[in-house]
Amino acid sequence: MNSYQIILADDHVLMREGIRNLIDNVDDLKVIAETGDGTELMTLLKKNSPDMVILDISMPGLRGIEAAGEIRSLYPKVSVLILSMHKRQEFLSMALAAGASGYVLKEDSSEELLHAISQVRHGRTYLSAKLAALYSNDIIGICRGNHKHPSDPLTHREREILKLIAEGHTDRQISDMLFISFRTVQRHRFNIREKLNLKSTADLVKYAIARGYISGE
């Protein structure tokens, strides 16, 4: 049986060494290349034919989220498994929206990483058990791009306001545009943040872009 070939992309050398040692102890898994730079990763993909890229989010050259999107576009048969320290929902949302098939935390066990590799290898989407415990099924469904989920946490009005916030409008401007009171806009903004567990306007903008409410360009 041919080995399942993996490229590692993480700017921490010790992290890559640990993952390589773990994978090399599994008979049908093989690390064929590694890098600590997102731009170099794209060069490696031109020279190799991996089945999977295990990818960190925070890297020089090309960030992991951007790299995941590039891989999905240029190499659709290559699976992406995110291995990150970030637990916040916007990172999960953007990673899955960019085309990642799995999201594992660096604090997860080696056994869970191997399980995630196996799940993604067999065409499934895998989410760290710790993240699954943090976020409801409804939120996870939205993160995976299921906009028509019957339990969408945002109401139509909240999605409308989130779009306007992401486009740079102030609460006063939104109030005038939608013919609702300033206090009502502020209440909606608070509810959106609470439902999505996002605390800053920048986080709301990132979420809106990831969900396709507005263009990121």
Helices and strands as residue ranges (DSSP letters): E 4-9, H 13-24, E 29-35, H 38-47, E 52-55, H 64-74, E 79-84, H 89-98, E 102-105, H 110-121, E 126-127, H 129-134, H 137-143, H 156-166, H 171-178, H 182-196, H 201-210
